[in-house]
Amino acid sequence: MQVEIVKILSGLCANFYTVKIDGDSLTLFEKFISENKSKYNNELNNIRDRLKVMSDRTGARETFFKINEGTPGDGVCALYDDPEKKLRLYCVKYGTVVVILGSGGEKPKNIKALQESKKLTKENELVKRISKGVTNAFKEKYLRWSLDKTDIECDDDEIIIEI
Amino acid sequence: MEAKKKETKVYKSKILNDFFTINDTKAYKRTEKNMLLALRILKAMQTKKLNRIKFAEEMGVHPSVVTKWLSGTHHFTTETLFDIEEKLNICIINVVEPQQIETIVAYQIQVTQKCQPVLPQTMNYFNSDFKNILYQQNYQYGKR
């Protein structure tokens, strides 16, 4: 699976990325928006506001996310809306400066674990794969941190990794 | 030679453009305040070298409650905020009305009086009053 990592929000405190899979026309995050726009517009707006505040003011602080949503140490976490927490957006967080947004979906109140929802399990698994792919790309020195350690970069114009 | 930072281009699309356009500034400001408040508490905890569990113990709550406080989504009561202020020795809510400050301005006024000395009818050259009159006159004409 070929994954292109694209930056969608750049700010003083944090940069947010998402991915395009196998040349899809939409990124994962765009799919997440499209899937939930009609039913959860307010929740999406709240997630948007939270992303913007993190990008411009606070950085992607660990406390703003639901952490340990993947395997230990892979940085997979979830972002949710306020106040009802109806949506889960899975992402990979690197410190407080870089976040790769994946997709997610509705988190019904009657389920406790994400494994109880097929959709959430699928999206979570995909984000875990992306996290693994990014870690390998760093190990292989295809990806590197920018000099000021606030962003990721590579020699190519487009960041494309295999997962 | 200094290496140049390679900027990653920001990906644009209509969906993302519409999504990131803020229509409700009030809601955005509220979210921003909630998150900044959480960050303020977090930083105060770090200054006091308190982790989530230790701070929860000090506040007499379960650690999961502190997690909620720091999530930037919690809706605090004033009681809780006052308790947090006391424990962390920070000011979150300023309830003291600003005092009316009395401004004291110091003026330096220089008064010059032009007068014609009234000489006594009978001059006594050894009288101290007369000496003063002469002195004032000389001072006035810059003779000192």
Interface residues (C-beta under 8 A of the other chain):
Chain A: V6 K7 I8 L9 S10 N15 T18 L26 T27 F29 E30 I33 S34 L44 N45 N46 R48 D49 R50 K52 V53 M54 R57 T58 R61 T63 F64 Y80 D82 P83 K85 S146 L147 D148 D151 I152 E153 D157 I159
Chain B: A3 K5 K6 T8 K9 V10 Y11 S13 I15 L16 F19 F20 I22 N23 D24 A27 Y28 T31 E32 N34 M35 L36 A38 L39 L42 T67 L70 S71 G72 T73 H75
